[in-house]
Amino acid sequence: MLVLRPNCECCDRDLPADSPDARICSFECTFCADCVDSRLGGACPNCGGELVRRPVRPAAALARFPASTERVTKPHKACAA
């Protein structure tokens, strides 16, 4: 099951579990669409993998399997711009 992180690792923007703007890589690093498009060139700065739209977990499933509340941010050079 995917860990639905609550924020963009680059700009710390909130990304609720139902956000269509969340992007993830195969390691579940999480970024917002704006950072992916304008700063990261579609590639994860951690692993170099492709960043794709994060699936939305259905509301009924969120009750049983909630999104993570742990915020993750990392100092990437591309995010400092």
PERAWO-V901423 format. One record per residue. N is the residue number from 0. D_LAST is the distance of its C-alpha to the last C-alpha in Angstrom with 2 decimals. Layout:
# PERAWO-V901423
n: [N;N]
d_last: [D_LAST;D_LAST]
This chain:
# PERAWO-V901423
n: [0;1;2;3;4;5;6;7;8;9;10;11;12;13;14;15;16;17;18;19;20;21;22;23;24;25;26;27;28;29;30;31;32;33;34;35;36;37;38;39;40;41;42;43;44;45;46;47;48;49;50;51;52;53;54;55;56;57;58;59;60;61;62;63;64;65;66;67;68;69;70;71;72;73;74;75;76;77;78;79;80]
d_last: [32.98;29.22;27.46;25.82;22.91;22.19;18.40;15.15;14.19;10.44;10.42;14.09;15.48;19.25;20.71;24.49;26.84;27.73;24.27;24.13;20.30;20.12;19.46;20.76;21.54;24.98;24.12;23.14;19.48;18.32;15.36;15.39;16.03;13.12;10.54;13.09;13.49;10.18;7.92;10.81;13.48;16.13;16.29;16.09;13.93;16.92;19.83;18.81;20.95;20.92;19.41;22.09;23.13;24.40;28.09;29.27;31.91;34.95;35.63;38.94;37.36;34.71;37.62;38.83;35.57;32.89;29.15;27.50;26.51;24.54;20.84;18.65;15.10;13.75;11.07;9.55;7.42;6.00;5.45;3.81;0.00]
